[in-house]
Amino acid sequence: MTEEIYLHDANIEAVEIDVIGKVLRMRVSRHVGPASRDRIPTTIEFRNVQSFSGILNFEALASNAWAGNISDWEPSSGFGVSYVYFVRGVASVHADEPIIP
């Protein structure tokens, strides 16, 4: 189901990490689909997080926010590694399949 969530030209707004609960949340504003012009707020939640790694260029993210600073993503199907590709950056989360609560 998460592979159907369209993140091209979305914007990352925040990343919340709960180390004790092993949960990572990414708050994004995204288009509903390729033809949509409006963005909606969405939280992507990763549970049972084993590891998180990322490199994010905040200046590039900020300067590309008008167009969208998320290029795409590859959510895991079941337990595995999900990737979120940003303008000049990437994040990987090794966890259960991401959900949209």
N, C-alpha and C positions, 0 to 999 in steps of 0.2 A: 504494500500500500504506500509506503513512504517513497518508493521510486516514482510514484505519480505526482508527488509534490514538486512543483515547478520552482526552482531557485535561481534560474538564470536571471541576471540583472536585479536580484534581491539585494537588500542591504543588511549587513550585520549591525546590530545595535548593542548587544551585550552578551557576555559569556559568564555564566554563573557556575561555580564549581563547589560541590558539596563533597569534600573528601571523605568524611565519616560515612555518609550515606551512599558513596560511590555513584553519584549522579552528576551529570553535566548538562546544563541547559544553554541553548543558543537562542537568543531572541532576535528574530529577523523581521523585516517587512518585505513581503514578497508579492509578486503578481499571481493571480489565480491561474493564469495560463498565458501562452505566448501572445494572444491578441489583447490581453488586458492591459490597461494603462494605469489603473489604480492599484495601490499596494495595500495589503492587509497585514496586521500584526500576527505573527505566528511564533510559537515556542516549539523548538525541536528538543526533545528530551532523550538523553542517553542514560540508561540504567545499567547497573552492574559494570561500571567502568573499571577496566583493568589498567589502561594507560591513555594519556592524552598528550599529543605533541603538535606543535604548530609554530609557524613563523608568519607574523602579520606585520605589514608595513602600515602603521597608523596614518602616516601622511598620505600614502597612496589610497588607503581606504576612505579617508576624509575627502580627498580631492576627486574621487570617483563616485561619491555617494549620489550625486545628481543623476547619474546614469545607472547606478547599481554596482556595488563592489563585490558581489558574489558572482563568480563566473558559472559555476555548476556544482553538482555534488554527486557522489556515488555512495548511497546508503547501503549498509550491509543487509543481507537477507539472513536473519537469524543472528547468532553470535558471530562477531567478526569485526573487521576494521571498516569504518566509514570515513570517507574523505570529503571535505568541503574545500573547494578551490576558490580563492579570493584573487582580487587584483594584486599581483605581486605577493602571493602567499598561499599557504595551504594549512589545513588542520586535519589531523587524523585522530579518530577516537576508536579505541578497541573496547567494545562493549556489546550488550545485547542490541538487537535491531532497534534503530531509533523510532520513537513514537511522537505523534502530535497529540498531546493530551487534550 
